[in-house]
Amino acid sequence: MYVLIKNRLASKWELETVYTLDEALKLYALHQMEQDIEKGMAEELNAKAENR
């Protein structure tokens, strides 16, 4: 859950009082998916740049 706080997706207070554990885990999963997509896009751009 530290990742959610560090990336300002949720505050400690929100995680303790607003979100259920399931909701917080879904938010974390969405964050990880976004990170994976951005990494893939960066790798794709790097591969295209190397082929020029």
N, C-alpha and C positions, 0 to 999 in steps of 0.2 A: 504494500500500500504506500510505502515511501515514494515509489516512482510516481504515483498519482499526485502526491503533495509536491514533490520536487518539480514536476512538469506543470504545476499549477492547474491541474485538471480538477482537483478537489482539495479542500482544506482539511486539516485534521478534525476540526469541529464537524464538518460535513460528513466525513467518514464515520465519525462516532455517533452522530445524531440523525442525519438525513438519509443516508444510503443504507440499505441492507447489505449483508455480505455478498449476496448474489448480484446485486446491482453494482457494487464496487468491483467485483471480479469481472463483470461484463465490461465495465468502463476500462479496466486494465487490459482486457483482451482486445478491445477496440483500439486502444493506444498502441499495443504491440502490432496489430495488423497494419496500422498506419505507418509505423516505423519500418515494417517489412516492405511495404509498398514503396516508400521513399527510397529505401536501400536498393530495391530492384530497379527503380527508375534511374538512380544515379549510376548503377552498374551498366545499364543499357546505354546511357549517354556516354560513359567512358569507353565502352566498346565501339560505339559509332565514331567517337573522336579518334580512336586508334586506327580505324580502318580508312581514314581520309588520307 
